Amino acid sequence: MKHSHEKEREVIERLPRDEVLAHLGDFFSVIGDSTRIKILFSLSDSELCVGAICEILNMEQSAISHQLKVLKNADLIRCRREGRTVIYSLSDGHVEEILRSAYEHISEEATKHGTR
């Protein structure tokens, strides 16, 4: 049977451009940190100020502020001011959807392998 390269061409045509793939790689690097994942999960429940995030994660404000800056630079969170307090939230529903989907996948795999 002769091998057809048509399927490979179709796959190549559907691949995102290199610059898009680079952005995807950067995105996964940002969310690849467990502290940042905890922050994102915390913000998926409600808007929070830095102090509340520090209490939830039991971490110092300087460490949380650094992670918030990384997440903000990656457009995963947004902030607004209420007087002197800065309130953080997820930038949009896509971030929550990615977290939820990844968590469901990991939970299912853990259940399958008895590591839950």
HELIX and SHEET records of a PDB file:
HELIX    1   1 GLU A    6  ARG A   14  1                                   9    
HELIX    2   2 ASP A   18  VAL A   30  1                                  13    
HELIX    3   3 SER A   34  ASP A   45  1                                  12    
HELIX    4   4 VAL A   50  LEU A   57  1                                   8    
HELIX    5   5 GLN A   61  ASN A   73  1                                  13    
HELIX    6   6 GLY A   93  LYS A  112  1                                  20    
SHEET    1   A 3 LEU A  48  CYS A  49  0                                        
SHEET    2   A 3 THR A  85  LEU A  90 -1                                        
SHEET    3   A 3 ILE A  77  GLU A  82 -1                                        
END                                                                             
